[in-house]
Amino acid sequence: MRLLSNPMVARMLLALFVSGFACLAAIVLVCVLRRKLTSDEALEDTHPDAEQFPLHTFQAVIQDLKLQKHELLSAQQAERRRAKTAENISAAVLSHLASGVMFFSQNGLVRQANGAAKNILGFASPVGMSADEIFRDAVSVSDPRSKLSEVVRSSLQQQLPELRLRAHYVTPVGARRILEFSLTAVRSASQEVLGAACLINDQTEAELMQKQQQLRGEMSAEMALALRTSLATISGYAQQLSTGRDLAQTQQLASDIISEAAHLNDTIGGFLVGKKAATSSAGA
């Protein structure tokens, strides 16, 4: 009893009781918290948190965008390959054309030219040159006062749908040619003017052949007239010879017939030589 009545012992017993109660309360609290955490984990396993749904959706959207980007890049690459193939085919076709083909852009400069255009115009490469630089002193056949460079420049500026003419042209080395020139506006699918396509044909040989044919026609007409005149003269001499009685007159008529026949022979020979020379020059 004395021990229990001791204040120090009483304090120790009280502290021991409080500590035991606190330990018991702590054990109970830990058990309750453990049960709570276990139930929350089970609930999370069976019912996902609503905050996880936006994350999954965002990841799916990103995956779809990546797939669409890959498909778009593939389509662009395929389109570029098709455009390159079409460009190569167009270049191959243009390179095998006998007619010269050039393309003027909107700024009036040549953007593309095939081999025939280079040969006809006499330039190694007219790309990047203007109409003034290419055609210089070329003039229209129908109107020598009309310069081809001015006509082309005006047509490009005014975006005329089509232009056709023939022109006298001189190459940089001095060769004279007659060109058949055609300029046509090139438009996009939306009717926007992209430039103008120029088609050039060298008509020098054709013009020369036409002149030779015209000259041969004139020569043939003159030859026919000469033949008719000579034959009429010979026929008249022959009629006089058949009715003549005078020996001197007969000899004179015979001499005139021989002279007219020689003249006729010279005329025919000159015609044949000229025709042969014209044919040889045309063949060369």
Number of C-alpha atoms within 10 A of each C-alpha: 5 7 9 11 9 10 11 11 13 13 12 11 13 12 12 12 12 12 12 12 12 12 12 12 12 12 12 12 12 12 12 12 12 12 11 12 12 12 12 12 11 11 12 11 10 9 9 10 10 8 8 9 10 10 11 11 11 11 11 12 12 12 12 12 12 12 12 12 12 12 12 12 12 12 12 12 12 12 12 12 12 12 12 12 12 12 12 12 12 11 14 12 11 19 17 12 13 15 18 23 22 23 23 27 19 15 12 19 18 23 17 17 21 23 19 21 27 17 15 18 22 17 15 10 16 21 17 13 14 20 19 18 12 19 21 17 15 24 23 20 18 11 10 12 9 15 19 26 19 17 16 24 15 12 18 23 12 9 17 14 14 15 14 12 15 21 23 20 25 19 17 13 8 9 10 13 19 22 24 19 20 18 23 20 19 18 13 9 6 6 8 9 15 16 23 26 19 22 18 20 18 22 16 16 12 12 14 13 17 12 12 17 13 12 14 17 12 12 15 14 12 14 18 13 12 16 17 13 14 17 16 12 16 20 13 13 19 17 12 14 19 9 9 13 10 10 10 10 13 18 12 14 20 16 13 16 21 13 13 18 16 12 15 19 13 12 15 16 12 13 17 12 11 14 16 12 12 17 13 10 10 13 8 6
